[in-house]
Every structure is written in C-alpha cells, then in structure tokens.
Amino acid sequence: MKEELKQQEQEKLSQKLELQQQDQSLALKEAGLEGVEQNSITTSSTLIHAIIPTTSNETINTVIHAGEKYIGNSVYVFGGGRNANDVAQGRFDCSGFVAWAFSQAGIKV
C-alpha cells in the first residue's frame, strides 16, 4: 500500500508539472506580444518563469532588462536601493528600484 501511494504521488507530481508547462505555453500564446522573451530565473529554492517584453527602443530595453536578475532574488527594504551595497544585495523599495533601473539606461528619475 505504501508503494502504491508513492507511485500515485509521483504521478500527481508529473501531472502537475505537465499542467504548469501547458499553462506557461498558453500564457505565452495569449500574450501574443511581438518580441517577448521567456526567461527562467532560478532562486535558491524555486524556479520563476517571467515574460520580459522588449521593444525596438534600446533605452527602454535597458531599463526593462536592468532588473531581470532581481526577479525573485530581491527583498523589500524601506529606503532600499539608494546605495551600491543595497543594490548588490538586492535590497530595494519600489521607488529605489525604479530609479536604479532607469539609471542603468542613463536616465535620472
């Protein structure tokens, strides 16, 4: 009986993974955005799939892609993102993150 339960659990996990992959595929189709990139960002304990749009404007792309590495790898800290140490540790508040991302494209906010 124990072996049967383990087998059923494995089957359920396989089904779940398959459904997650189908869901992601459908989300990409639904987005239907030209120039959409699919990125997988690995954190210490999870895998995050994010749709990162691109445009023909390189400055905007720089801003958009500046924060990619922080998706799932950053923490909210009031007043964070205002110095190099915070940025290196992925410690931002909302406005600090936006200001930092734009600064990567040479735009002061």
C-alpha positions in Angstrom: 0.0 0.0 0.0 2.8 2.4 0.8 4.5 1.8 -2.5 1.2 2.4 -4.3 0.8 5.7 -2.5 4.3 6.7 -3.5 3.5 5.8 -7.1 0.3 7.9 -7.1 2.2 10.8 -5.6 4.8 10.6 -8.4 2.0 10.5 -11.0 0.4 13.6 -9.5 3.6 15.5 -9.4 4.2 14.6 -13.1 0.7 15.7 -14.0 1.2 19.0 -12.1 4.5 19.7 -13.9 2.9 19.0 -17.2 0.0 21.3 -16.4 2.3 24.1 -15.4 4.2 23.7 -18.6 0.9 23.8 -20.6 -0.2 26.9 -18.6 3.0 28.7 -19.4 2.8 27.8 -23.1 -0.8 29.1 -23.2 0.1 32.3 -21.4 2.8 33.0 -24.0 0.4 32.4 -26.8 -2.2 34.5 -25.1 0.3 37.4 -24.6 0.8 37.4 -28.4 3.4 40.1 -28.0 6.0 40.6 -30.7 9.5 40.4 -29.3 8.5 38.7 -26.0 11.3 36.8 -24.4 10.8 33.9 -21.9 13.2 33.8 -19.1 13.7 31.3 -16.3 15.2 32.7 -13.2 16.5 30.3 -10.6 16.4 31.3 -7.0 17.7 29.3 -4.1 14.5 27.3 -3.7 12.3 27.9 -6.7 12.1 28.5 -10.4 10.3 31.5 -11.6 9.1 31.9 -15.2 8.7 35.5 -16.2 7.7 37.1 -19.5 10.0 40.0 -20.2 8.8 42.3 -23.0 11.2 44.0 -25.4 10.8 47.0 -27.7 12.7 48.4 -30.6 13.9 51.2 -28.3 17.2 50.2 -26.8 17.0 52.7 -23.9 13.6 51.2 -22.8 15.0 47.7 -23.2 17.9 48.6 -20.9 15.5 49.8 -18.3 13.3 46.8 -18.6 16.2 44.3 -18.5 18.2 46.0 -15.8 16.1 44.4 -13.1 15.7 40.9 -14.6 18.3 39.4 -12.2 16.3 40.7 -9.3 13.1 38.9 -10.1 12.6 36.5 -7.2 16.1 37.5 -5.9 15.4 40.7 -4.0 13.7 41.9 -0.8 11.7 45.0 0.0 13.5 47.3 2.4 12.1 50.7 3.2 14.6 53.2 1.7 16.5 50.4 -0.1 18.3 50.7 -3.4 19.8 54.1 -2.7 23.4 52.9 -2.4 25.7 50.3 -4.0 25.6 47.9 -1.0 21.7 47.7 -1.2 21.8 47.1 -5.0 24.5 44.4 -4.6 22.3 42.7 -2.0 19.0 43.2 -4.0 17.5 45.4 -1.2 15.1 47.8 -2.8 11.9 49.7 -2.1 9.7 50.5 -5.0 10.9 53.9 -5.9 14.5 52.9 -5.3 14.2 50.0 -7.7 12.6 52.2 -10.4 15.2 54.9 -10.0 18.1 52.4 -10.1 16.7 50.6 -13.3 16.3 53.9 -15.1 19.8 55.0 -14.0 21.2 51.9 -15.8 20.0 53.5 -19.0 21.5 56.9 -18.0 18.1 58.4 -17.1 17.8 60.2 -13.8 14.4 59.9 -12.2 
